[in-house]
Amino acid sequence: MSARNKNRDADDMAKLEDVERGLAAAEAPPADLLAEAEVEDLARNDEANSATRLRNLWISVKNHEEAWKRARIRAEAAQKATDEEGAKLAKREQLLTEREELAAAMDAEVAQKEADLEKARLLAREGFADEHRGVLDNLRRRHADLLEQVATLEERAHTEAQKVLAEARTQARHIREEAQHALHDQLDAVSVERAKLHTQESALAEREARLEAATQLAEAKQAMLTQQVQRRIDMEVASVREELASAQDRYELEQRRRESIERERTELRTELARYGGDPRSANARIDELVADNQRMRDDLSRRPPASQVDELRSRAARAEEAQAEAEVLRRERDQLDRQLRYQLINVGELEVLRDQRDALAAQNETLRQSIKQQRAAWEELQAKAGSDDPFPACSTYDRDPGLQESRFWRQPGTLSELAGELRHRMADSADFYFTETDVRLFLAGLASNRLHLLQGISGTGKTSLPREFFKALSGGDDAVEIVEVQAGWRDKDDLFGYYNAFEKRFAESEFTKALYRALLPANDDRPMVIVLDEMNLAHPEQYFGTMLSVLENSIDQPGYLDLLTSPMANLPQMFDGNRLPLPPNVWFVGTANHDETTVAFADKTYDRAHVQELPARHQPFQIAGRAETDPVSFSALTNLFDEAADAHGYVADSAKTLLNKGLRDLLATFGVGWGNRLERQLDRFLPVVVEAGGTPTEALDHVVATKLVRKLEDRFGVQPDSLDRLADSIEQAWRKFDEVDSPTRTIDKIRKEAERLRGGFSS
């Protein structure tokens, strides 16, 4: 059961629990509410009305539940009858299949014997016809001569004729033996030459692998050296910049300090000018004043008169003032001396810093020039290396002689024979037992769509089917490329690769390289496939959106991939300007699981693809022995598709009539519709299924189930009963298209969706 169904069940159960709680509340109201005296009549009326509505809702739910139970009983009875009928049909189908396989094995054995006899006859005729013709001409001439002499030399002529006949037989036997020996020698030489070529191919493949590994190692080393050089240059530049910034900061600091010192010096000079100039002269003056003071004291001691005492006192007062002034001047002088010494020291440091700054500037300029030269040399080397091979892997393919030689492929018989042959080859070579229907549908999908979506649980062979199918069809693993999709893919560069402007080359992905190999002469007439494993790990409409548009537009005209945005030289030989042509002989198969790690496909992706869901288990069958045959060419395969479309076009016309007149209105009520794209696919799909041994219902039933009924899943507002009516109407309308077979896949898919929706009401 899906998460949406679980949520729906939880909601329904919650509603039922609410109904039960409401009924309980209506029948037994709480005691505290009954005890309140403020309850009014209006509130009682509201509770009564609510209880009545809840009872009605509960009765309605019970009625629905009883109706659902009765419908389930009827459905189980119908399902049981259907299962019994299906078991009978399956047993009958198995018996018919065994008879058909036995008849096919007998036909194959008879055909092989007839082919061997015809081959022997052809070898006999081709090997000895000329010799017999020459001998018979000689015999005719000799016989004419003998007839002229028959009258006289009858006995001699008879003897000569016998002798000539014996010689002719001996000569013919010798010629036959020589031709056989020559043929054996040629076959031995061809075998030896083929062994040599195989050995050379193995050696070339090994050498190519070694070269590829060496190239990858060299590229890794080059990238590592480039990163190391760049990091070293960046570190040196950053270090130089930091040193320059530090020096500049120190220089600005010293500049501000010097300006402050200059201002202080100016202020000191102003002060000195105000106090009389130099401090040394002030000291001398102070000394003189002290001496005068001393002399005055001596004079005062010798001259004690009052007038002199007053004068001496005044002089003493002046001396004290001068002494105080001298002390102040002495302190100012000491301070000026200290500032002067500090200024001289700062000036020296500033000169040293200025020299360091000049040296660092010169060193920085040298480093800048060196970096510029190294970058120019590196860009020149990169431009030269990138211009040689912008697409190195594709250019390597151009130089591979094995990929430049055209190959010749066989022309298959019929699509029915081809489908059976491929089915048995897949079982014989890889133990993958796919049903005839799965092989037919996949083969018909190749005719109608370039994009396939294979769905199913893990382990059902979603990746194995395209891989083994194309190996059997095209004769080798090199016809298959498996690309593992990553969850982080967001745009086309993750799928195609990207152009590295620094290295001047394109980083080719395995997807792009596989497309280019398909264009080369060795593969241009060979069916090839690219498998996108786990395609829905990321959003396909994001990284595969460009391919969807190119595939849609390449139906009536050639498609191209724009890998470059500007012209470049030395592009690979198969490029058309700056564009890579889309090979018409390549199909794209995406495998998909549906779980919590994946995303859902958009409707536009489903509409543009052939959708096929593989069964969970595969039933082994008896493998018919088949001779080894050459691969099938792409042109021969498309010719078979075209011939089937011409021979069984009426089947597609009948199917479109059923869709447009019988099913369009039925499905339109559910919001399901289709356009010209689906009808164009039917024109190619249905005839190939019929030509490959299937029935029209088998083909159209698959298309309706995967393209149209799929849109009914999880659609909002769809009711189970309406789906049952839709299934009955489709089954009735289908009888106008096919009176024998019924669309079992379509009907089963609709019934299962109806049962899933009914599961939300189960008890």
C-alpha positions in Angstrom: 0.0 0.0 0.0 1.4 3.4 -1.0 2.0 6.3 1.4 -1.0 8.2 0.0 -3.3 5.2 0.8 -1.9 5.0 4.3 -2.6 8.7 4.9 -6.1 8.3 3.5 -6.7 5.3 5.8 -5.4 7.3 8.8 -7.7 10.2 7.9 -10.7 8.0 7.5 -10.0 6.3 10.9 -9.6 9.7 12.5 -13.0 10.7 11.1 -14.6 7.6 12.5 -13.0 8.1 15.9 -14.3 11.7 15.9 -17.8 10.4 15.1 -17.7 7.9 17.9 -16.5 10.4 20.4 -19.2 12.8 19.2 -21.9 10.2 19.7 -20.5 9.3 23.1 -20.5 13.0 24.1 -24.1 13.4 22.9 -25.4 10.3 24.7 -23.4 10.9 28.0 -22.6 14.6 28.5 -20.0 15.4 31.1 -21.2 15.9 34.7 -19.6 19.3 35.2 -21.5 20.7 32.2 -24.9 19.4 33.6 -24.0 20.9 37.0 -23.5 24.4 35.7 -26.4 26.7 36.3 -25.5 29.1 33.5 -26.3 26.6 30.7 -29.0 28.1 28.4 -31.6 26.4 26.3 -29.8 27.5 23.1 -26.7 25.5 24.1 -28.9 22.4 24.8 -30.5 22.8 21.3 -27.0 23.0 19.7 -25.9 19.8 21.4 -29.0 18.0 20.4 -28.6 19.1 16.7 -24.9 18.1 16.8 -25.8 14.7 18.2 -28.4 14.2 15.5 -25.9 15.1 12.7 -23.3 12.7 14.1 -25.8 9.8 14.3 -26.8 10.5 10.7 -23.1 10.5 9.6 -22.5 7.3 11.5 -25.5 5.6 9.8 -24.2 6.8 6.4 -20.7 5.3 7.1 -22.3 2.0 8.1 -24.3 2.0 4.9 -21.2 2.6 2.8 -19.4 -0.1 4.7 -22.1 -2.7 4.0 -22.2 -1.7 0.3 -18.5 -2.0 0.1 -18.6 -5.5 1.7 -21.2 -6.6 -0.8 -19.2 -5.2 -3.7 -16.1 -7.0 -2.4 -17.9 -10.3 -2.2 -19.0 -9.9 -5.9 -15.5 -8.8 -6.9 -13.9 -11.8 -5.2 -16.4 -14.2 -6.9 -15.6 -12.5 -10.3 -11.9 -12.6 -9.6 -12.1 -16.3 -8.7 -13.9 -17.1 -12.0 -11.4 -15.0 -13.9 -8.5 -16.8 -12.2 -9.9 -20.2 -13.2 -10.5 -19.0 -16.8 -7.0 -17.5 -16.8 -5.5 -20.8 -15.6 -7.2 -22.7 -18.4 -6.1 -20.2 -20.9 -2.5 -20.3 -19.6 -2.5 -24.1 -19.8 -3.8 -23.9 -23.3 -1.3 -21.2 -24.3 1.6 -23.3 -22.8 0.5 -26.3 -24.8 0.3 -24.2 -28.0 3.7 -22.7 -27.2 5.3 -26.1 -26.8 3.8 -27.2 -30.1 5.0 -24.1 -31.9 8.5 -24.5 -30.5 8.6 -28.1 -31.6 7.3 -27.2 -35.0 9.9 -24.3 -35.2 12.7 -26.7 -34.2 11.6 -29.2 -36.9 11.3 -26.4 -39.5 14.8 -25.1 -38.5 16.3 -28.6 -38.8 14.7 -29.1 -42.2 15.7 -25.7 -43.4 19.3 -26.4 -42.2 19.5 -29.6 -44.1 18.0 -28.0 -47.3 20.6 -25.2 -46.9 23.4 -27.7 -46.6 22.3 -29.5 -49.8 21.8 -26.3 -51.7 25.3 -25.1 -50.6 26.8 -28.4 -51.8 25.0 -28.1 -55.1 26.2 -24.5 -55.5 29.8 -25.5 -54.7 29.7 -28.3 -57.2 28.3 -26.1 -59.9 30.6 -23.1 -59.2 33.7 -25.3 -58.8 33.5 -27.5 -61.9 31.2 -25.9 -64.4 33.9 -24.2 -66.5 36.0 -27.4 -66.6 33.1 -29.5 -67.7 32.1 -26.9 -70.3 35.6 -27.0 -71.8 35.7 -30.8 -71.8 32.3 -31.0 -73.4 33.3 -28.5 -76.2 36.4 -30.7 -77.0 34.2 -33.8 -77.0 31.7 -32.1 -79.4 34.5 -31.2 -81.8 36.1 -34.6 -81.7 32.7 -36.2 -82.1 32.0 -34.1 -85.2 35.4 -35.2 -86.7 34.6 -38.8 -85.9 31.2 -38.5 -87.5 32.9 -37.4 -90.8 35.1 -40.5 -90.7 32.5 -42.9 -89.3 32.2 -44.8 -92.5 35.8 -45.9 -92.6 37.0 -45.5 -89.0 34.0 -46.5 -86.9 35.9 -48.9 -84.8 38.8 -46.6 -84.4 36.5 -43.7 -83.6 34.8 -45.8 -81.0 38.2 -46.6 -79.4 39.4 -43.0 -79.6 36.1 -41.8 -78.1 36.5 -44.2 -75.1 40.1 -43.1 -74.7 39.2 -39.4 -74.8 36.3 -39.9 -72.4 38.6 -41.7 -69.9 41.2 -39.0 -70.3 38.5 -36.3 -69.8 37.2 -38.0 -66.6 40.8 -38.4 -65.3 41.5 -34.7 -66.1 38.2 -33.6 -64.5 39.0 -35.7 -61.4 42.5 -34.1 -61.2 41.1 -30.6 -61.8 38.5 -31.3 -59.0 41.2 -32.5 -56.6 43.4 -29.5 -57.4 40.5 -27.1 -56.9 39.7 -28.8 -53.6 43.3 -28.6 -52.5 43.5 -24.9 -53.5 40.3 -24.2 -51.7 41.6 -25.9 -48.6 44.9 -24.0 -48.8 43.0 -20.7 -49.3 40.8 -21.5 -46.3 43.9 -22.4 -44.2 45.5 -19.1 -45.3 42.4 -17.2 -44.4 42.3 -18.9 -41.0 45.9 -18.0 -40.4 45.4 -14.5 -41.6 42.3 -14.2 -39.4 44.3 -15.5 -36.4 47.0 -12.9 -37.2 44.4 -10.2 -37.4 42.8 -11.3 -34.2 46.3 -11.3 -32.5 47.0 -7.8 -34.0 43.6 -6.6 -32.8 44.3 -7.9 -29.3 47.7 -6.3 -29.3 46.2 -3.0 -30.6 43.5 -3.1 -27.9 46.1 -3.8 -25.2 48.3 -1.0 -26.6 45.3 1.3 -26.8 44.4 0.5 -23.1 48.0 1.2 -22.1 48.0 4.5 -24.0 44.7 5.4 -22.5 46.0 4.7 -19.0 49.2 6.6 -19.7 47.2 9.5 -21.1 45.0 9.6 -18.1 48.1 9.4 -15.8 49.8 12.2 -17.7 46.7 14.3 -17.6 46.4 13.7 -13.8 50.1 14.6 -13.3 49.7 17.7 -15.5 46.6 18.7 -13.5 48.4 18.1 -10.2 51.5 20.1 -11.3 49.3 22.9 -12.6 47.5 23.0 -9.2 50.8 22.9 -7.3 52.3 25.7 -9.4 49.2 27.8 -9.1 49.0 27.3 -5.3 52.7 28.2 -5.0 52.2 31.3 -7.1 49.1 32.3 -5.1 50.9 31.7 -1.8 53.9 33.8 -2.9 51.7 36.6 -4.2 49.6 36.5 -1.0 52.8 36.6 1.1 54.2 39.5 -0.9 50.9 41.4 -0.7 50.8 40.8 3.1 54.4 42.1 3.5 53.6 45.1 1.3 50.5 45.8 3.3 52.4 45.6 6.6 55.2 47.8 5.2 52.7 50.3 4.0 51.0 50.3 7.4 54.3 50.8 9.2 55.2 53.6 6.7 51.9 55.4 7.3 52.4 55.0 11.1 55.9 56.4 11.0 54.7 59.2 8.7 52.0 60.2 11.2 54.6 59.9 14.0 57.0 62.1 12.1 54.3 64.7 11.5 53.5 64.6 15.3 57.2 65.1 16.1 57.4 68.0 13.6 54.4 69.6 15.3 56.0 69.1 18.7 59.3 70.5 17.5 57.6 73.6 16.2 55.8 74.1 19.5 59.1 73.6 21.4 60.8 76.1 19.2 58.0 78.6 19.8 58.4 78.0 23.6 62.1 78.5 23.4 61.7 81.7 21.5 59.3 82.9 24.1 61.7 82.1 27.0 64.7 83.7 25.4 66.3 81.3 23.1 68.8 78.6 23.9 68.7 76.6 27.2 72.5 76.9 27.5 72.3 80.7 27.6 69.6 80.4 30.2 71.8 78.2 32.3 74.7 80.7 31.9 72.3 83.5 32.9 71.2 81.5 36.0 74.8 80.9 37.0 75.5 84.6 36.6 72.5 85.4 38.7 73.6 82.9 41.4 77.1 84.5 41.4 75.5 88.0 41.7 73.4 86.7 44.5 76.4 85.4 46.3 78.3 88.6 45.8 75.2 90.5 47.0 75.0 88.4 50.1 78.7 89.1 50.8 78.1 92.7 50.2 75.1 92.6 52.5 77.1 91.0 55.2 79.7 93.7 54.8 77.0 96.4 54.5 74.3 96.0 57.0 72.4 99.3 56.5 68.6 99.1 56.2 68.5 100.6 52.8 70.9 98.0 51.6 69.0 95.2 53.5 65.8 96.2 51.7 67.7 96.2 48.4 69.3 92.9 49.1 65.9 91.4 50.0 64.4 92.5 46.8 67.4 91.0 45.0 67.0 87.8 46.9 63.4 87.6 45.9 64.3 88.2 42.3 67.0 85.5 42.6 64.6 83.0 44.0 62.2 83.8 41.2 65.1 83.4 38.7 66.1 80.1 40.3 62.5 78.8 40.1 62.4 79.9 36.5 65.7 78.2 35.8 64.4 75.0 37.3 61.4 75.1 35.0 63.7 75.8 32.1 66.0 73.0 33.1 63.1 70.5 33.1 61.9 71.8 29.7 65.4 71.4 28.4 65.7 67.8 29.6 62.3 67.0 28.0 63.4 68.6 24.7 66.7 66.6 24.8 64.7 63.4 25.3 62.3 64.2 22.4 65.2 65.2 20.2 67.0 61.9 20.8 63.8 59.9 20.2 63.1 61.8 17.0 66.6 61.1 15.8 66.1 57.3 16.5 62.7 57.4 14.7 64.2 59.1 11.7 66.8 56.3 11.5 64.1 53.6 11.7 62.0 55.4 9.1 65.0 55.5 6.7 65.5 51.8 7.3 61.8 51.1 6.7 61.9 53.2 3.6 64.8 51.2 2.2 63.0 48.0 3.1 59.8 49.2 1.3 61.8 50.1 -1.8 63.4 46.6 -1.7 60.1 44.9 -1.3 58.5 46.9 -4.1 61.4 45.9 -6.4 61.0 42.3 -5.4 57.3 42.4 -5.8 57.7 43.9 -9.3 60.2 41.2 -10.2 57.8 38.5 -8.9 54.9 40.1 -10.8 56.9 40.1 -14.1 57.9 36.4 -13.4 54.3 35.4 -12.8 53.1 37.2 -15.9 55.8 35.4 -18.0 55.0 32.0 -16.5 51.2 32.6 -17.0 51.8 33.6 -20.6 54.0 30.6 -21.2 51.5 28.3 -19.6 48.6 29.8 -21.6 50.6 29.4 -24.8 51.4 25.8 -24.0 47.7 25.1 -23.1 46.5 26.9 -26.2 48.9 24.8 -28.3 48.0 21.5 -26.6 44.2 22.3 -26.7 44.3 23.4 -30.3 45.9 20.1 -31.3 43.0 17.9 -30.1 40.0 19.8 -28.6 38.2 16.4 -28.5 41.2 14.0 -27.7 39.2 10.8 -27.5 37.1 11.4 -30.6 40.3 12.4 -32.5 41.9 9.1 -31.3 38.9 7.2 -32.8 39.6 9.0 -36.1 43.1 7.7 -36.2 42.0 4.1 -35.4 42.1 2.1 -38.7 39.7 -0.5 -37.4 37.0 2.2 -37.0 37.6 3.7 -40.4 36.8 0.6 -42.4 33.2 -0.1 -43.4 31.8 -3.5 -42.4 29.2 -5.6 -44.1 26.3 -7.0 -42.2 23.7 -9.6 -43.1 20.1 -9.2 -44.2 17.7 -11.0 -41.9 14.8 -13.0 -43.1 11.5 -11.9 -41.4 10.8 -10.1 -38.2 9.2 -13.2 -36.8 12.4 -15.2 -37.5 14.6 -12.4 -36.1 12.6 -12.1 -32.8 12.7 -15.9 -32.2 16.4 -16.0 -33.1 17.3 -13.1 -30.7 15.2 -14.6 -27.9 17.0 -18.0 -28.1 20.4 -16.4 -28.5 19.9 -14.4 -25.3 18.8 -17.5 -23.4 21.7 -19.6 -24.9 24.5 -17.1 -24.3 23.5 -15.4 -21.0 20.7 -17.5 -19.5 18.2 -14.6 -19.8 14.8 -16.2 -20.6 12.5 -13.4 -21.8 9.0 -14.2 -23.1 8.1 -13.9 -26.8 5.8 -11.0 -25.9 8.6 -9.0 -24.2 11.0 -9.5 -27.1 8.3 -8.6 -29.7 7.3 -5.4 -27.7 10.9 -4.4 -27.3 11.6 -5.0 -31.0 8.5 -3.0 -32.0 9.6 -0.2 -29.6 12.8 0.2 -31.7 10.6 0.9 -34.7 8.4 3.5 -33.0 10.7 5.3 -30.5 14.4 6.2 -30.1 13.9 6.4 -26.3 12.8 3.4 -24.1 11.9 3.3 -20.5 12.1 -0.1 -18.8 10.5 -0.4 -15.4 10.1 -3.1 -12.8 11.4 -4.3 -9.5 15.1 -4.8 -9.0 16.5 -8.0 -10.7 14.0 -8.3 -13.5 16.5 -7.8 -16.3 15.9 -4.1 -17.1 19.6 -3.6 -17.9 20.1 -7.1 -19.2 17.4 -7.0 -21.9 18.9 -4.1 -24.0 22.4 -5.3 -23.4 21.9 -8.9 -24.4 19.4 -7.9 -27.2 21.9 -5.6 -29.0 24.8 -8.0 -28.4 22.8 -10.7 -30.2 21.6 -8.2 -32.8 24.9 -6.4 -33.5 27.4 -9.1 -32.6 29.5 -7.7 -29.8 29.8 -5.8 -26.5 31.0 -2.7 -28.4 27.5 -2.1 -29.6 26.3 -1.4 -26.1 27.4 1.5 -23.8 26.1 1.6 -20.2 26.1 5.0 -18.5 25.4 5.0 -14.8 23.3 8.1 -13.9 24.4 9.9 -10.7 22.0 11.5 -8.2 23.7 14.9 -8.4 23.2 15.4 -12.2 21.4 18.7 -12.9 22.1 19.8 -16.5 23.3 18.5 -19.9 27.0 19.0 -19.0 26.7 16.1 -16.6 25.6 13.9 -19.5 27.5 15.3 -22.5 30.7 16.7 -20.8 31.9 20.3 -20.8 34.5 22.5 -22.5 37.4 23.5 -20.2 38.4 27.0 -21.3 41.7 26.8 -19.2 42.9 23.6 -20.9 41.3 24.5 -24.3 39.7 21.1 -24.6 36.4 19.3 -24.2 36.0 16.9 -21.2 34.2 14.1 -23.2 31.8 11.8 -21.3 31.2 8.2 -22.1 27.8 9.2 -23.6 29.4 11.6 -26.1 32.2 9.2 -27.0 29.6 6.4 -27.7 27.6 8.8 -30.0 30.8 9.6 -31.9 31.8 6.0 -32.4 28.4 5.3 -33.8 29.1 7.8 -36.6 32.3 6.2 -37.8 32.3 4.0 -41.0 32.8 0.8 -39.0 29.5 1.4 -37.1 27.4 3.7 -39.2 25.2 0.8 -40.4 25.2 -1.1 -37.1 22.3 -0.9 -34.5 23.8 0.4 -31.2 22.3 1.3 -27.8 23.2 3.6 -24.9 21.7 2.4 -21.6 21.1 5.0 -18.9 21.1 2.9 -15.8 19.0 4.1 -12.9 17.8 7.0 -15.1 15.5 8.5 -12.5 18.1 8.8 -9.7 18.2 12.5 -10.9 15.5 14.5 -12.7 15.6 13.3 -16.3 13.9 16.4 -17.5 16.9 18.4 -16.3 20.0 16.6 -17.5 18.2 14.8 -20.4 16.0 17.7 -21.5 18.2 18.7 -24.4 18.2 15.1 -25.7 14.4 14.9 -25.4 14.1 18.0 -27.7 16.7 16.7 -30.1 15.0 13.3 -30.4 11.6 14.9 -30.9 12.9 17.2 -33.7 15.0 14.5 -35.4 12.0 12.5 -36.5 11.7 14.3 -39.9 15.2 15.8 -40.1 18.8 15.2 -38.9 19.5 16.0 -35.3 22.5 17.8 -33.8 24.1 18.4 -30.4 25.5 21.9 -29.8 28.6 21.1 -27.7 30.5 24.3 -28.4 29.5 28.0 -28.3 32.3 29.3 -30.7 34.2 28.0 -33.7 37.3 25.9 -33.1 40.1 24.3 -35.2 41.1 20.7 -35.4 37.7 19.3 -34.6 37.1 15.5 -35.2 36.2 14.6 -38.8 32.6 13.6 -38.1 31.7 17.0 -36.6 29.4 19.3 -38.7 31.0 22.6 -37.8 30.8 23.0 -34.1 27.9 20.5 -33.8 27.9 16.7 -33.3 25.4 15.0 -35.5 23.0 12.6 -33.7 23.5 9.1 -35.1 20.3 7.6 -36.5 21.4 4.1 -35.6 21.6 4.7 -31.8 18.7 4.0 -29.4 18.5 5.2 -25.8 17.2 2.9 -23.0 16.6 4.2 -19.5 16.1 1.8 -16.6 14.0 2.9 -13.7 13.2 1.8 -10.2 10.5 3.5 -8.1 11.4 3.9 -4.4 12.3 6.6 -1.9 15.7 7.3 -3.7 14.2 8.1 -7.1 12.1 10.8 -8.8 9.0 10.3 -10.9 9.1 10.8 -14.7 7.1 13.7 -16.1 4.2 13.0 -18.5 6.1 14.5 -21.4 8.9 11.9 -20.9 6.4 9.0 -20.8 4.6 10.3 -23.9 7.9 10.5 -26.0 9.2 7.1 -24.9 8.3 3.4 -25.4 7.4 2.2 -21.9 7.7 -1.4 -20.9 7.4 -3.1 -17.6 9.2 -6.4 -17.2 7.7 -9.3 -15.2 9.1 -10.2 -11.8 10.1 -13.7 -12.8 11.2 -15.3 -16.1 10.2 -18.9 -17.0 13.0 -21.0 -18.6 12.2 -22.7 -22.0 13.8 -25.2 -24.3 16.5 -23.5 -26.3 16.5 -24.4 -30.0 19.9 -25.0 -31.6 20.7 -22.3 -34.1 23.7 -21.8 -36.3 26.0 -18.8 -35.8 25.1 -15.9 -38.0 26.5 -12.5 -38.8 25.1 -9.3 -37.1 22.1 -7.5 -38.6 22.6 -4.2 -40.4 20.8 -1.0 -39.4 19.5 -0.4 -42.9 18.2 -3.9 -43.2 16.4 -3.6 -39.8 14.7 -0.3 -40.8 13.7 -1.9 -44.1 12.0 -4.7 -42.3 10.2 -2.1 -40.1 9.1 -0.2 -43.3 7.9 -3.3 -45.0 5.9 -4.3 -41.9 4.3 -0.8 -41.8 3.3 -1.1 -45.5 1.9 -4.7 -45.1 0.0 -4.1 -41.8 -0.9 -0.5 -42.0 -4.6 -1.4 -41.8 -4.0 -2.7 -38.2 -2.8 0.8 -37.1 -5.8 2.4 -38.9 -8.2 0.1 -37.0 -6.5 0.8 -33.7 -6.7 4.6 -34.3 -10.4 4.2 -35.1 -11.0 2.4 -31.8 -9.1 5.0 -29.9 -10.8 8.0 -31.4 -14.3 6.7 -31.7 -14.5 4.2 -28.9 -12.2 5.2 -26.1 -11.6 9.0 -26.4 -14.9 10.0 -24.8 -14.6 7.3 -22.1 -11.1 8.5 -21.0 -11.9 12.2 -21.5 -14.2 12.0 -18.4 -11.1 11.2 -16.4 -9.0 14.0 -17.9 -7.0 11.6 -20.1 -6.2 12.5 -23.7 -3.6 12.1 -26.5 -2.4 13.8 -29.6 -0.7 13.1 -33.0 2.5 11.8 -31.3 0.7 8.7 -30.1 -1.0 8.0 -33.4 2.4 8.4 -35.2 3.9 5.8 -32.8 1.0 3.4 -33.5 1.8 3.5 -37.2 5.2 2.0 -36.5 4.5 -0.1 -33.4 1.5 -2.2 -34.2 2.6 -3.4 -37.6 5.9 -4.6 -36.3 4.3 -6.5 -33.4 1.9 -8.3 -35.9 4.8 -9.0 -38.3 6.9 -10.4 -35.5 4.1 -13.0 -34.6 2.0 -11.0 -32.2 -1.7 -10.0 -32.4 -3.2 -6.5 -32.8 -4.7 -6.7 -29.3 -1.3 -7.6 -27.8 0.2 -4.4 -29.3 -2.7 -2.0 -28.7 -3.3 -3.4 -25.2 0.3 -2.6 -24.3 0.1 1.0 -25.6 -3.2 1.8 -23.9 -2.0 0.3 -20.6 1.3 2.1 -20.5 0.4 5.4 -22.2 -3.2 6.1 -21.2 -4.3 4.0 -18.2 -1.1 4.9 -16.4 -2.4 8.5 -16.1 -5.3 7.2 -14.0 -3.1 6.2 -11.2 -3.3 8.5 -8.1 -5.5 10.9 -10.0 -7.5 13.1 -7.6 -11.3 12.6 -7.5 -11.4 9.1 -9.3 -13.9 6.7 -7.7 -13.6 2.9 -7.7 -17.1 2.4 -9.2 -16.3 4.7 -12.1 -13.2 2.7 -12.8 -15.1 -0.5 -12.9 -17.6 1.0 -15.3 -14.7 2.3 -17.4 -13.2 -1.3 -17.6 -16.5 -2.7 -18.6 -17.0 -0.1 -21.3 -13.5 -0.6 -22.7 -14.0 -4.3 -22.9 -17.2 -3.9 -24.7 -15.8 -1.3 -27.2 -12.8 -3.5 -27.8 -14.9 -6.2 -29.5 -15.3 -4.0 -32.5 -11.5 -4.1 -32.9 -10.9 -7.7 -32.0 -13.7 -10.3 -31.4 -11.3 -13.0 -30.1 -8.8 -11.4 -27.8 -9.5 -8.9 -25.0 -7.2 -6.2 -23.5 -6.2 -8.1 -20.4 -3.4 -5.7 -19.4 -5.6 -2.6 -19.7 -8.5 -4.2 -17.8 -6.2 -5.6 -15.0 -4.5 -2.3 -14.5 -7.9 -0.5 -14.2 -9.3 -3.1 -11.8 -6.2 -3.0 -9.6 -6.4 0.7 -9.3 -10.1 0.4 -8.3 -9.2 -2.2 -5.7 -6.5 0.0 -4.4 -8.9 2.9 -4.0 -11.4 0.6 -2.2 -8.7 -0.5 0.2 -9.2 2.8 2.1 -12.6 1.6 3.3 -11.5 -1.8 4.4 -12.1 -2.9 8.0 
